[in-house]
Amino acid sequence: MKITAIEAIPVRVPLKAGMTTRTAHGDHVTSDYVIVRVHTAEGLVGLGEATVAARWSGETSRSCVAAIEELIGPALVGSDPRRVNHLRARMDRELKLNPFTKAAVEMALWDLTGKAAGVPVYQLLGGQVRETIPTKMMIGAFDIPHVLRLAEQFLAWGSRCLKVKVGIDLEGDAARVSAVRKLAGPDIPITIDSNCGWNVTTARLALERLRPLNLLVAEQPIAPGDTTSMAYLREVGGIPIMADESVFTLSDAWNVLGAHAADVISVYPGKNGGIAASIEIVHAAQAAGIACHVGSNLELGIGSAAMLHLACAVANIDSETYPADILGPHYHEADLLRTPLSLGPEGAKVPEGPGLGVEIDEAQLQRFRVQ
């Protein structure tokens, strides 16, 4: 099998009315992503998705398309797409960083490998360790009435875990989380995510103030890079700490684990540069006795499918304790798939077809394609 071309298609998919989100990184109203198709001489096509965001990894849809057309495509054309690890290394030689771009191509390679073998990607990863993946819904850093409307809606849908965005200001953050806890009651697990928005002092005060609310985890309370302060917050805050923006790479994971700076590490293919890179981080965490969680950058259908295959096949991704953020299609006007994924929101199921198990809806693709 040989790659004949790699196609990068920019898309712009709005979030649904009332389902836009707000974090310390800013408002997320429209998703400017890239759909990747890897074509082969045998006629099989692999699918990938780059959920790029300049404020997240420094990538944009234009930079992604340029990287694929000018660097990655020429380097990979003519190769056997089933040599996933070999082609990962080749992409890294051609281009530094750019994890979401590389992840999209790598997803498509896994998709092709599964299609060629006639099995789902999770079988290539060693088979399922869980059939249902517990998930949660996310509430943006909005005013209290808006927050409560979303919480009520998600609980009515059947969600059994909620994430509340914080990191804006201490008083507003505390009021928002307290309101959701009061509405949800004592038995619904709640996590918070400040997306690097607090400094160390504010984070310490916030964690102390929120401790009585029995939160499951506090995700990325401060900016990445300061593992000493993360370890300090882990010791004094009284709420387990999850590292997200702190862990893009395996080296990042090594630094966080070595500093004892997190109780949980959030992984997902886009941020880590692919499914295989996420698994490497999960194994490093497992060696340190630390569980992992599947995070999100509000993926569409293809990216969400890749996350499902990862989450169902890797035991140390403890979605039972830390429900996964496989939720992007709930928020968007379209997922670009012919058949929607089964995403709960209480629990998600991995698609069973060969490869990633999903097909592009060409009408949706053309509707949201950026010409």
N, C-alpha and C positions, 0 to 999 in steps of 0.2 A: 504494500500500500504506500502511495506517495502523495504528499501534499502538492496540489497544483496552484492554489491561490488562497490568500487569507483576506477576507472581506470585512471591513470595519464600517458599520452603519450607525451614524449618530441619530439619536432619538430624543425627543422632548416630551415627557409624559407628566401632565399635571397631577398633583394630589387632589383627591376628592374635596368638594366643598365641606368645610367643617372638620376635615381630617389633615389639614396642614399641620406642621409641627414647629416648635420653637425650642432651641437649646442655647447653651452658652456660645455655641458656634454661630448662631444666627437663625433666621427663619428658613424653613425648607418648604417651598411652595410648588416648585417644579423640578423634576428630575431630568437633567441633561446627561444622558448615559450613552453607551455605545454597545450595540449588538455585534457580535463577532461570528462569522461563519468561516470555518476552515473546510475548503473543498479538496476532494481527492480524485485521483484518476479513476478510481473504482466507482465513483458516483455517490459515495457516502459523504454527508456533510455534518460536521460537528458544530455545536452551538455553544457560545459563551456570552457573558455579559459583564461589562465594565461599569460599575456604579461609581464613576469618578466624581470627585468633589474637590474643588480647589482648596477649600478651608479644611479639608480632612487630610488629603495626601499630597496636595499640590498638583494634581492632575485635572485636566479638563477634557471635555469630549474632543475638542480640536487637537489637544496634545496627544490624546490616545490614538486618534485616527492617524495622525502624522507618524507616531512611533511605530504603529503597525505597518503602515504603507511604506515607510522609508527605511526602517531598520529590521523589525521582527519578521515581516513577511519575506523580504529577500533572503534573510538568514535561514528561514525554515522551509521555504518552497523546495521541493525535491526530496525532503526527508520523510521517513516513515513516522506517521503521527503517533504510533503506539510506543515509540521510544520516549515516553513522557519525561523521564529524568534527564535523559540526554538533551532534549530540547529545552527543558528548564535551564540547564547550564548554558546552552547556547544563547538563550534570551538574556541571561545575566551578563554574558560577555558583550553582547551588543548594546545593552542599555542598563544604566544604573537605576536603582529605585523603581518608581512607577509600578507599584504592586498591583493596583486594580487593573491596569492594562495587561500585565503579564498573567494575572489570574484569569482574565477573560479568555485568553488564548489557551491557557492550560486547561480550563473547563472544557473547551472544545476538543482538546486532545483526549481527555478522559471520555468525553461523549463518543468520539470516533472509536476509541479502543473498545468501549462497551458494545457499540453497534457492530463492530467487526466480529466480536466474540459472541454476540447475541445474548449478552447478560447486562443487568443494571450495573452502574458504577459501584454501588455498595458491595457487590460481589467481588469486584476487582480489589476492593479495600479490605477484604477478609470476611464479608458477610455481615448481616445485621446482628447487633447485640441488643437492639430495642426495636419494636415494631411501631410504637407510638412515641412521638417526641413531644413532651410537654412544652408549651409555649406561653408567652405572655404578650400583653398589649401595652403600648407606650403612650403616655400622656405628656404633651408638651408643656413648657413653662408659661402657661397662660394665666389669666385672672381666675379667681376661684369659681365663679359661675360656669365658665367654659370648662374648667378642669372637672367639675362635678358632672357636667353633662356627658363628657367623654367617659368618665369612670362608670356612670350609670349605664351608658350604652354598651361598654365593653363587658361589664358584668352580666348584662341582659343577654349578650351574645353567648355567654358561657365561659368567658375568660376566668381562670382560677389564679391568676397572678398579674400584678400591674407594676409597670415601671413609671416613675414620676421624674421628669426632668427638673433639675435644680441648677445651681451655679450662677444665678442671676444676681440676687441680693439675699442676704441672710433672712431678713424678716419675711419677705415674700416667699422664699423657698420653704421656710418652716411652716408658714400658713398653708401653703399648697399641699404639702405632704400630710399635715395634720388633718386637713379637710378630706383628703382621700381616705386616710385611715378611718376617720369617723364614719364616712359613708360605707366603706367596704366591710367594716367590722373587724374583729380581732383575728379571724381565721384565714383571711386572704393574704398570702405573702405579698409584700410590697418591697420593691427595690427603688433606689434613687440613683441618678446619674447626673453628675455635675459637668461632664464633658470638659474637664480642666478649668472650670470657671472660678473656683475658689483659690485663694492663696492659702498658705499653711495655717495662718492664724484663724481665718474665717472657717476653714474646713474643721479645725479642732472645735471651735465654738458650735458649728452646725452639728457635728456628730454628737457632741455632748447633749445638745438641745433635742435632737431627734432620737436619742437612744431609747427613751420610754415608749416609742411607737413600735418597737419590736420589728425593725426592718431586717429584711433578709440579707441585703448587701448594699454597700455604697460603692458605686462604680466611678472610677477615675476622679477622685475628689480634687486633685491638683494637676498642674501641667506635667507632662512627662519629662523624664531626665533626672529628677531629684528622688532617687530611690531611698535616700536617708530619711527624707521627710515623709515619704509614703510609709516606710517602716515605723516611724514615730506615730503617725496617725493610726496605724494598725494596732499599736500598743495602747494608745490612750483613748481612742475614739469610742471603743465599745461596740462598734459595728464592723462586721467583716468587710474587708477592702477588696474590690475587684479592679484589676489592671486591664485597661482597654487601650487607650491611645499610647500607653507606655510600652505596648508589645506589638510592634509591627513585624519584627524579624526574630529569628532564633537567637541572635545575639542579644536583642532586647530582653527576651525571655530569660536568658542566662543571667543578665544583670539584675533583673527584678527578683528572680528566684534566689540568687546568691545574696542579695541584700535582705531577704525575708520581708519583702515590701508588699506582698499581696497574699490574700487567702484564696483567691480565685483568679484565673487568667481567662480573659475573653479572646476567643479566636474566631475567625471566619475567613473563607477563601480570598475575598477581595482584599481585605486589609493585609493579609499575610503573603499575598502573591501567588495563591493557588491552594488547591486541596492538599497536595503533598506537603507544602510548607506548613500549613495548619497542623497536620498530623505530626510533623517533626516537633513543633512547639508543644503539642499535647503530650508527647512522649517525654520531653524534657521536664515538663511539669509533673508528670506521673512519677518520674524518678525522684523528684523533690517532695513527693507526697502532697501535691497541690492539684485540686480538680480544675477542670476547664468548663467553659460556657460558650455557647455560640452567640456572638453579637451580630450587629447588622449595620448597614448603611442604607436602609430602606430599599432593598433590592426589588426588582421586577420578578417575572416568573423564572427565567433561566438561572439567575443568581440564587434565587430561593431554592430551586431544585438542587443545585450544587451543595448548598448548605444542608439540605435534608439528607443527602447521601453521606456527607461527612458526619452529621450528628447521629445517624442511625448505626454507623459502622464502628465507632470508636468509643470504647468503654469509659475512658477517663473524661469524656465530655459528659458531665453529670447533669443532664437536662432534668432528671427527676428532682434534684435539689435546687438547681438554678435553671428554671425554664428558659428555653431558647428564644432569641429575638428573630425568629423566622416569621416576619409579619408584614413585610413591605407591600405585597399585593393587596392587603386589606386597605391600605392608605391611598393607593393610586387609582386613577380612572381606568387603567388597563394594565394587564400583566404581559401582553403580547403573546399569549399562549393560545393554542387551539382548544385545549382542555385545561381548565384551571386546576391548580394544585389543591390538595386537601389540607387546609391549614387551620382547621379548628374554629375558634382560637384556643380551645382548651388543650388540644393536642393535634399534631400534624402527622401525616402519613407520607412516606417516601413514594414517588412514582415507580411503577414496576416495569416499565418498558426497557428495552435495551439502551445502554448509555445513560444519559441523564433522564430519559423517559419522558421528554417533553418535545413538542413541535411548535414551531413559530406559526402564529396566525398572520398570514401575509397581508390581509386587509388591515389589521391593526398596525402592523409594521409600516405599511404605506401611509396610514393616517397620521402616525406620530413621527415619521421620519423627518429629519431636518434636511431640507434640500440644499 
